Amino acid sequence: MSVLLPTVLGLFLYFPEDKSEYFPAVITFIIFMIACAFTMRWIIKKSQKEALKTKELEEEVTRRNQQLKKKSMQ
C-alpha cells in the first residue's frame, strides 16, 4: 500500500512546460477569490445587523422584566 500511494498521488502532479497553461487556472482562482471576498463581506454585514437586532430585543426584554418587577413590588 505504501508503494502504491506515491504512484497514485504522482498522477495528479502536472507541471506544464508551456506556462501559458496556467492562465485559465489563475483567472479562475482570481474569480473565486473575489467571490469569496464579497461573500465574506456580506456575511459580516448580515451578522452585524443580526447582532444589533438581538441586542435591541434583549434590551426590550430587560425593560419589560424591570417593569414587571416594579409592578409586583407595589
Residue pairs with C-beta under 8 A, 6 or more apart in sequence:
16 22
